[in-house]
Amino acid sequence: QVQLVESGGGLVQPGGSLRLSCAASGTIFSLRSGSWHRQAPGHQRELIAAISTTGNTNYADSVKGRFTISRDNAKNTVYLQMNSLNAEDTAVYYCHVWTSLGKDYWGQGTQVTVSS
């Protein structure tokens, strides 16, 4: 059984930073690609950052230059470093990964609230 455990969300003031983690455990062998998505109230879930098997990254325009996606292959973990946060970044953040077994999984979601 595979589990994705997200952590690092919470309440932060505008201009602050948070680092989200998404750790995969179980029979996955290894992660291939990973991505982070977010869903704000009343909005559709959107893809904001992705990292490929080779480490190439892509970002939505709304987070480019502020967010950084990375991975630790030894720990089967994907991270999202979020800087210069603002109220528009308030949302539930989800990670999504593809494993070397050809299956994909979603994290349970972690709330990020940006407010003074």
BELGI-V576619 format. One record per helix or strand of 3 or more residues. SS is the DSSP state (A for helix, B for strand). FROM is the first residue (numbers start at 1). TO is the last residue. Records with the same first field share a line. If there is no record, write none. Layout:
SS = FROM-TO + FROM-TO
This chain:
B = 3-7 + 10-12 + 18-25 + 31-39 + 46-51 + 57-59 + 67-72 + 77-82 + 91-99 + 104-106 + 110-114
A = 73-75 + 87-89
